[in-house]
Each structure stands twice: as C-alpha cells, then as structure tokens.
C-alpha cells in the first residue's frame, strides 16, 4: 500500500471516530435526564481520543496556516467533520 493511501485511510478513520464520539455525546446529552450523568470512564476515553484527533488535525493545518494553535481549533474541527462525511460507515 502506498504511503498516501495509508495516510488517507488513517485520516478518514480518525475523522469518522471523532464524529462518532460527537454523535454519541450529543445523543446522550439530548436524551439524558438532568440528573443522569454520563459514564465518566467512557467520557474520559472519548475525550482523550477526540483531543488527539483534533490536535493532529490542527498540527496538519499548521503547515499552511501560521496562526496560533488556539486560533486553528475551529478550522481543525470543521475539517475533521468534513472528512468524516467522506469516510465509509464501516466499524
């Protein structure tokens, strides 16, 4: 497999995972009763994965965008969400 194909597959898989995390927590927060907390262990795991994906996307954007990291997070998030739309819905 070519390096570009591998990088594309990895990027799409990471974007899909980040989008799945957002969907899971949005659904949990929208349907949960105010006193029903989220599973703290699952939330911590999801937070670590989502943060790593968003940091990686921001680092990639840094090659073309010289703005500070704290200014790139929103663009990085949008790119991750756009990539997730391109990713196949396979587990």
C-alpha positions, 0 to 999 in steps of 0.5 A: 500500500502506498504511503498516501493511501495509508495516510488517507485511510488513517485520516478518514478513520480518525475523522469518522471516530471523532464524529462518532464520539460527537454523535454519541455525546450529543445523543446522550446529552439530548436524551439524558435526564438532568440528573443522569450523568454520563459514564465518566470512564467512557467520557474520559476515553472519548475525550482523550481520543477526540483531543488527539484527533483534533490536535493532529488535525490542527498540527496538519493545518499548521503547515499552511496556516501560521496562526496560533494553535488556539486560533486553528481549533475551529478550522481543525474541527470543521475539517475533521467533520468534513472528512468524516462525511467522506469516510465509509460507515464501516466499524 
